[in-house]
Amino acid sequence: MAEKFYSERDLNFHLYEVNDVASLTGYPLFADHSRETFDMVIETAKNIAIDHMRPFFTEMDRQPPQYINGGIRVHPSVKNYMKICGEGGWINAPFPYEMGGQQIPLSINNAAQFIFSAANYSLSVYPHLTTGAAHLIMSFGTQELKDRYVPKMFAGQWQGTMALTEPEAGSSLSDVVTSAEPTDKGYYRITGQKTFISAGDCDSADNIIHLMLARVKGAPAGVKGLSLFVVPKFRIADKGKLEPNDVACAGCYHKMGYRGSPIAQLSMGENGDCRGWLLGSENKGLTYMFQMMNEARVGVGIGAVAIATAAYHASLEYAKERLQGRNVLEKDPTKPQLAIIEHADVRRMLLNQKVISEGGLALAIYCGKLVDLVHVSSGEEKERSELLLEILTPVVKTYPSEMGIISTSLGVQCLGGYGYCDDFPLEQHMRDMRIHPIHEGTTGIQAMDLLGRKATMKNGKALMAFAAEVESAVNRASSFDRTKDRAAELKESLELLKGVSMHLMGIAMKGNIDRFLSDATLYLEFFGYVAIAWQWLLQGMVAAGALAKKPAAQDADFYEGKLHAMDFFFEYELPKCLGLAKRLRSEKTVTLDVKREHF
Ligand SMILES: Cc1cc2nc3c(=O)[nH]c(=O)nc-3n(C[C@H](O)[C@H](O)[C@H](O)COP(=O)(O)OP(=O)(O)OC[C@H]3O[C@@H](n4cnc5c(N)ncnc54)[C@H](O)[C@@H]3O)c2cc1C
């Protein structure tokens, strides 16, 4: 197993040199913190990851959850890890003091999440899900609901879930049919089925608290009729005793990867006695969920980046050690073999992994800071942060998820036959990665969100805010010798993206919505290349500035590495925009013309 699963040096570069996260302490909300407290949080996260997470990375994959006697048994390390997270305040770290939290900026919390996910993605999701569920109760629940559920969740004793998906309602939440019937006792009777619910049942927790979408009897059809309920596995009866709440676990799926965390099939109300407590008002359930979606989707991006990063470091270590072949110019077979990192094609694969993982991390840290700025700023800064977050959310969710598949596959390729075998962690990283373009909204759904909603929202204001940020970076980069050519190339790609956006919006304005959205996924891919090129230009500028100050040799290598990676991205990845633009402007409507009989 690889020792190094992320680079502390690189994480600090993104946090402090590129994004100046320490400046957040200038806002009253974060004034009690300092660079020192941030460093302490990250150091503690690293130690937890090394001591309590990474050692179980392989074992949790080989001993996946089991469905036994109507419940799911998970790896014993989950209970221990939840206890550590509860006692260490990791589940409520980003919440305000009055909610029992530590008011840690999301940027720093995300950095800790990145370390946890890189160490052991499956294990990292349990507290993360609990944070999300508790956040919903804290934001929209009555005081009684908060007092009843949140303390145990924050303590890591009760597991939280997000229960949206049903057998016939995955991407299309408008088709959710789980029903909620009001009673005169303050709760609703819940009946229905949920599927694929992460940690939907597990013996690591004393109770499971589902944040569940259901439809109140008589509510309007579609998403406008969805309400959000707290549905516990065990409800609290007299004298605080827990009694079953008629939530049955009907099974546990066997997954390709990310196998340390179960996805459960749940059945509510088989005995007519499943009780749910409404959060907020009826029919506003999806709106409440969406208020948290931005943070959750940045979180998925972080998970994908983390796996890609762990895979990159594993293949890099291997490539430095593995001896195979000689230089193409060396004809003497008695000469020693070279480490494979000396072969240009292996360096290409390593650079490709580096630009995806470090470029994805750059965007994720940038978006985490945007979430913080939305919370603490006001006026123009707040509006700008909100717009940028809106348009970048589908990108930060999707780029690392889709490109992470390519990246982890390149990691396997670097190891050749050994990469395909489970003696090395690469094959597991590749399997673990595959979930990310699927959960929290598939790539297809993210793409329609980007093109159909975000790019057009407020008359294109979010798109313009993004373009203005990129242009500002281009202008600054034009004054550095080392980045000025790259700045010009990014400007060209941005203009191409603007042109394609206008072209597609012209199609939408003619009412041809099918055609407008038919290649939304390609538009998202295009957008991703531009956004990551921008992030590489920002990194390149910092690196060029730091090199001009003649740093020590080790730092100089780090910054030179950044510039080589930036060059790689601009030479090998950004040009892919040309092909995408050509297709997105084409008059041919191949995917709309082909009929099911033609397959
Ligand atoms: C490991 C795992 C963990 C999960 N965790 C949770 C969880 O904790 N809570 C929860 O509620 N759910 C969870 N899910 C469910 C997950 O969110 C859904 O699987 C996902 O939203 C897709 O839904 P589906 O599987 O029904 O696929 P479908 O919606 O049937 O989609 C199949 C394909 O069709 C495409 N498609 C569907 N509709 C459209 C459309 N209108 N236009 C274009 N393309 C379309 C999709 O992009 C996809 O490629 C989890 C799933 C997995 C596998």
The ligand as an SDF file (V2000), in Angstrom:
LIG
                    3D

 53 58  0  0  0  0  0  0  0  0999 V2000
  -23.3580    4.1520   -4.2770 C   0  0  0  0  0  0  0  0  0  0  0  0
  -24.5990    4.9870   -4.3630 C   0  0  0  0  0  0  0  0  0  0  0  0
  -24.9230    5.8230   -3.3020 C   0  0  0  0  0  0  0  0  0  0  0  0
  -26.1250    6.5350   -3.3350 C   0  0  0  0  0  0  0  0  0  0  0  0
  -26.5000    7.2570   -2.2410 N   0  0  0  0  0  0  0  0  0  0  0  0
  -27.7340    7.8230   -2.2200 C   0  0  0  0  0  0  0  0  0  0  0  0
  -28.2350    8.4300   -1.0460 C   0  0  0  0  0  0  0  0  0  0  0  0
  -27.5610    8.4630   -0.0130 O   0  0  0  0  0  0  0  0  0  0  0  0
  -29.4880    8.9720   -1.0810 N   0  0  0  0  0  0  0  0  0  0  0  0
  -30.2560    8.9320   -2.1900 C   0  0  0  0  0  0  0  0  0  0  0  0
  -31.3660    9.4430   -2.1490 O   0  0  0  0  0  0  0  0  0  0  0  0
  -29.8070    8.3660   -3.3320 N   0  0  0  0  0  0  0  0  0  0  0  0
  -28.5690    7.8060   -3.3710 C   0  0  0  0  0  0  0  0  0  0  0  0
  -28.1090    7.2000   -4.5040 N   0  0  0  0  0  0  0  0  0  0  0  0
  -28.9410    7.2250   -5.6880 C   0  0  0  0  0  0  0  0  0  0  0  0
  -28.3550    8.1200   -6.7600 C   0  0  0  0  0  0  0  0  0  0  0  0
  -28.5060    9.4650   -6.4100 O   0  0  0  0  0  0  0  0  0  0  0  0
  -29.0600    7.7460   -8.0740 C   0  0  0  0  0  0  0  0  0  0  0  0
  -28.5460    6.4820   -8.4460 O   0  0  0  0  0  0  0  0  0  0  0  0
  -28.8370    8.7580   -9.1660 C   0  0  0  0  0  0  0  0  0  0  0  0
  -29.4760    9.9690   -8.8710 O   0  0  0  0  0  0  0  0  0  0  0  0
  -29.3400    8.2560  -10.5260 C   0  0  0  0  0  0  0  0  0  0  0  0
  -30.6240    7.7120  -10.4160 O   0  0  0  0  0  0  0  0  0  0  0  0
  -30.9360    6.2490  -11.0310 P   0  0  0  0  0  0  0  0  0  0  0  0
  -29.9180    5.3300  -10.4670 O   0  0  0  0  0  0  0  0  0  0  0  0
  -32.3400    5.9410  -10.8060 O   0  0  0  0  0  0  0  0  0  0  0  0
  -30.6010    6.3920  -12.5570 O   0  0  0  0  0  0  0  0  0  0  0  0
  -31.5790    6.9960  -13.6650 P   0  0  0  0  0  0  0  0  0  0  0  0
  -32.2040    8.2410  -13.1570 O   0  0  0  0  0  0  0  0  0  0  0  0
  -32.4590    5.9210  -14.1590 O   0  0  0  0  0  0  0  0  0  0  0  0
  -30.5410    7.3920  -14.7930 O   0  0  0  0  0  0  0  0  0  0  0  0
  -29.9590    6.4340  -15.7050 C   0  0  0  0  0  0  0  0  0  0  0  0
  -29.2520    7.2180  -16.8080 C   0  0  0  0  0  0  0  0  0  0  0  0
  -30.2140    7.9960  -17.5380 O   0  0  0  0  0  0  0  0  0  0  0  0
  -29.8310    9.3660  -17.5370 C   0  0  0  0  0  0  0  0  0  0  0  0
  -31.0250   10.2060  -17.4350 N   0  0  0  0  0  0  0  0  0  0  0  0
  -32.0490   10.0790  -16.5750 C   0  0  0  0  0  0  0  0  0  0  0  0
  -32.9510   11.0380  -16.7630 N   0  0  0  0  0  0  0  0  0  0  0  0
  -32.4900   11.8140  -17.7500 C   0  0  0  0  0  0  0  0  0  0  0  0
  -32.9770   12.9740  -18.4150 C   0  0  0  0  0  0  0  0  0  0  0  0
  -34.1130   13.5610  -18.0510 N   0  0  0  0  0  0  0  0  0  0  0  0
  -32.2340   13.5000  -19.4080 N   0  0  0  0  0  0  0  0  0  0  0  0
  -31.0710   12.9520  -19.7690 C   0  0  0  0  0  0  0  0  0  0  0  0
  -30.5650   11.8440  -19.1920 N   0  0  0  0  0  0  0  0  0  0  0  0
  -31.2600   11.2870  -18.1950 C   0  0  0  0  0  0  0  0  0  0  0  0
  -28.9250    9.5360  -16.3350 C   0  0  0  0  0  0  0  0  0  0  0  0
  -28.0220   10.6320  -16.4950 O   0  0  0  0  0  0  0  0  0  0  0  0
  -28.2090    8.1900  -16.2840 C   0  0  0  0  0  0  0  0  0  0  0  0
  -27.1080    8.2040  -17.1430 O   0  0  0  0  0  0  0  0  0  0  0  0
  -26.9410    6.4760   -4.4810 C   0  0  0  0  0  0  0  0  0  0  0  0
  -26.5760    5.6680   -5.5580 C   0  0  0  0  0  0  0  0  0  0  0  0
  -25.4420    4.9090   -5.4940 C   0  0  0  0  0  0  0  0  0  0  0  0
  -25.1140    3.9770   -6.6380 C   0  0  0  0  0  0  0  0  0  0  0  0
  1  2  1  0
  2  3  1  0
  2 52  2  0
  3  4  2  0
  4  5  1  0
  4 50  1  0
  5  6  2  0
  6  7  1  0
  6 13  1  0
  7  8  2  0
  7  9  1  0
  9 10  1  0
 10 11  2  0
 10 12  1  0
 12 13  2  0
 13 14  1  0
 14 15  1  0
 14 50  1  0
 15 16  1  0
 16 17  1  0
 16 18  1  0
 18 19  1  0
 18 20  1  0
 20 21  1  0
 20 22  1  0
 22 23  1  0
 23 24  1  0
 24 25  2  0
 24 26  1  0
 24 27  1  0
 27 28  1  0
 28 29  2  0
 28 30  1  0
 28 31  1  0
 31 32  1  0
 32 33  1  0
 33 34  1  0
 33 48  1  0
 34 35  1  0
 35 36  1  0
 35 46  1  0
 36 37  1  0
 36 45  1  0
 37 38  2  0
 38 39  1  0
 39 40  1  0
 39 45  2  0
 40 41  1  0
 40 42  2  0
 42 43  1  0
 43 44  2  0
 44 45  1  0
 46 47  1  0
 46 48  1  0
 48 49  1  0
 50 51  2  0
 51 52  1  0
 52 53  1  0
M  END
$$$$
